[in-house]
Amino acid sequence: MRTWLDVEECVGYLLREQYTHPALLFLQSSSAGAIHLWNIINRKPYLYKGAIFRAPFLDVLTSLMDPSQPLSSTDYEEFGNPLTNSKIYRQLASISPYENIHPREYPAIHITAGTNDYRTPVGQIAKFASRFRDRAVNNNKLEDTFERLMVDISDTGSHLGEASVKEENYRACDVFGYMDYVLERSKDCRATGL
C-alpha cells in the first residue's frame, strides 16, 4: 500500500508543478509490479491516460491456488500460501488485478506477453483481458476498443523480454506507437489544447 501512495504522491507533484497532465500521463510496470500498477490505477484511474503492463502477473490468486504452477513454491515465500491460510487468501484477493476489475472507466491499457513465458502464462493474460472487456465501462475519452485494451503477444518473447535486441526494439516501438495512437486520437488531449 505504501508503494501505491508513494506513486500517487510523485504523480501529484508532477501534476501540481505542471510537468505533465492526466491527458498525457502513462505508467509502466513489469512482472509482479503489475500488482502495484493495477492497484494504483484502480484507486484513481482519472489521473492517467494509460498503463503499460510488460509480462504482467495479473492473476495472482489463481496462480497461487495451483501448486503445480512452475513458480508457486517460490511465490509462497513472497506472498504466502492462500491454500493453507485464509487471511492470506483474503489479502491476495484484495490486491490481485484479476479479482479487482471493477465496472468503471479505466485509462488505456496495453499488455505485452510472450508465448515462451512460463512465469506469466499467456492464458492468464487472456483471462484478465476477457474480464476487463466484460467489466470495464467504455471510456468516452477513448474512441474505440483498440484504444481501451491492447494485448500484444510475441511468439518469441519470454518473461525477460524478446529473444534478440532487434525484436526488443520492435516491441518498444509497438508500445510507443500505441501510446502515440491513444494520445493522437484522444478527445481530452484535443480539448485541452495539449
C-alpha positions in Angstrom: 0.0 0.0 0.0 2.9 2.4 0.8 4.2 1.9 -2.8 0.8 3.0 -4.2 0.8 6.1 -2.0 4.4 6.9 -3.0 3.5 6.8 -6.7 0.4 8.9 -6.1 2.5 11.5 -4.4 5.0 11.6 -7.2 2.2 11.9 -9.8 0.6 14.6 -7.7 3.9 16.5 -7.7 4.3 16.2 -11.5 0.7 17.4 -12.0 0.9 20.3 -9.4 4.2 21.5 -11.0 2.6 21.2 -14.4 5.3 18.8 -15.7 2.5 16.8 -17.2 -1.3 16.5 -17.4 -3.5 13.4 -16.9 -4.3 13.5 -20.6 -0.6 12.7 -21.2 0.4 10.5 -18.3 1.2 6.8 -18.8 2.7 4.4 -16.2 4.6 1.2 -16.9 5.4 -1.9 -14.9 6.5 -5.5 -15.5 6.1 -8.8 -13.8 4.8 -8.6 -10.2 5.0 -4.8 -10.5 1.7 -5.2 -12.3 0.0 -5.8 -8.9 1.1 -2.4 -7.8 0.4 -0.7 -11.1 -3.1 -2.1 -11.2 -3.9 -1.0 -7.7 -2.5 2.4 -8.4 -4.7 3.0 -11.5 -7.7 1.3 -9.7 -7.5 3.9 -6.9 -7.5 7.0 -9.2 -8.0 5.9 -12.8 -8.7 9.5 -13.9 -5.1 10.6 -13.2 -3.7 8.5 -16.0 -4.1 8.4 -19.8 -2.8 4.8 -19.9 -0.8 2.0 -18.4 1.7 -0.3 -20.0 2.0 -3.8 -18.5 5.0 -5.9 -19.6 4.9 -9.6 -18.9 2.5 -8.8 -16.1 1.5 -11.0 -13.1 -2.3 -10.3 -13.3 -3.9 -13.4 -11.9 -2.1 -13.8 -8.6 -4.7 -15.7 -6.7 -5.3 -18.3 -9.3 -1.6 -18.8 -9.8 -1.0 -19.4 -6.1 -4.0 -21.6 -5.7 -2.4 -24.1 -8.1 0.7 -25.7 -6.6 1.5 -27.3 -9.9 2.4 -23.9 -11.4 6.1 -23.5 -12.0 6.7 -20.7 -9.5 4.1 -21.5 -6.8 6.5 -22.8 -4.3 8.8 -19.7 -4.6 5.9 -17.4 -4.8 4.6 -18.8 -1.5 7.8 -17.4 0.1 7.0 -14.0 -1.2 3.2 -13.8 -0.9 2.3 -16.6 1.5 0.2 -19.7 0.7 -3.6 -19.0 0.2 -4.3 -22.7 0.3 -3.3 -23.0 3.9 -4.1 -19.5 5.3 -7.5 -17.9 4.8 -6.1 -14.5 5.8 -3.5 -14.6 3.1 -6.3 -15.7 0.7 -8.3 -12.6 1.5 -5.3 -10.3 1.3 -4.3 -11.6 -2.1 -7.9 -11.4 -3.3 -7.9 -7.7 -2.3 -4.8 -6.9 -4.4 -4.9 -9.3 -7.3 -5.6 -7.4 -10.5 -7.9 -10.1 -12.0 -10.1 -10.1 -8.9 -10.2 -6.3 -8.8 -11.5 -5.2 -12.2 -14.5 -3.0 -11.4 -17.3 -1.6 -13.6 -15.7 1.8 -14.1 -13.8 3.8 -16.7 -10.1 2.9 -16.9 -7.3 4.5 -18.7 -5.9 2.9 -21.9 -4.3 -0.5 -21.1 -1.5 -2.1 -23.2 -0.3 -5.6 -22.2 2.7 -7.3 -23.7 3.2 -11.0 -23.3 5.4 -13.8 -24.7 4.4 -17.3 -25.6 7.6 -18.6 -24.0 6.9 -17.0 -20.6 6.2 -19.7 -18.0 6.1 -17.1 -15.2 3.1 -15.1 -16.6 1.4 -17.5 -19.0 -0.5 -16.1 -22.0 -3.6 -17.9 -20.8 -3.8 -15.9 -17.6 -3.3 -12.7 -19.6 -6.1 -13.7 -21.9 -8.3 -14.4 -18.9 -7.6 -11.0 -17.5 -8.3 -9.3 -20.9 -11.6 -11.1 -21.2 -12.8 -10.0 -17.8 -11.5 -6.5 -18.4 -13.5 -6.2 -21.7 -16.6 -7.6 -19.9 -16.4 -5.3 -16.8 -14.7 -2.1 -17.7 -17.0 0.8 -18.6 -16.4 2.3 -22.1 -14.4 5.4 -21.5 -15.8 8.2 -23.6 -12.3 9.7 -23.8 -11.2 6.6 -25.8 -12.9 6.3 -29.1 -12.7 2.6 -29.7 -12.0 -0.7 -28.1 -8.5 -0.9 -29.5 -7.5 2.1 -27.5 -9.1 0.8 -24.3 -7.2 -2.5 -24.2 -4.4 -3.8 -26.4 -2.8 -7.2 -25.8 0.4 -7.7 -27.8 1.6 -11.3 -27.7 5.0 -12.2 -29.1 5.8 -15.7 -30.3 9.5 -15.2 -29.5 9.3 -13.4 -26.1 9.7 -14.6 -22.6 9.4 -13.1 -19.2 12.8 -11.4 -19.6 11.9 -9.8 -23.0 12.4 -10.7 -26.6 14.8 -13.2 -28.0 17.1 -10.5 -29.6 17.8 -6.9 -29.2 16.2 -6.2 -32.6 13.0 -7.8 -31.5 13.1 -6.0 -28.2 13.4 -2.7 -30.1 10.4 -3.7 -32.3 8.4 -4.4 -29.1 9.4 -0.9 -27.7 8.3 0.7 -30.9 4.9 -1.1 -30.7 4.4 0.2 -27.2 5.4 3.8 -28.1 3.3 3.5 -31.2 0.3 2.5 -29.1 0.8 5.4 -26.7 1.1 7.8 -29.7 -2.1 6.4 -31.2 -4.0 6.8 -28.0 -2.8 10.4 -27.5 -3.3 11.4 -31.1 -7.0 10.2 -31.1 -7.7 11.4 -27.6 -10.6 13.7 -27.1 -9.3 15.1 -23.8 -5.9 16.0 -25.4 -7.6 17.9 -28.2 -10.0 19.7 -25.7 -7.1 20.9 -23.5 -5.0 22.0 -26.5 -2.2 19.7 -25.5 
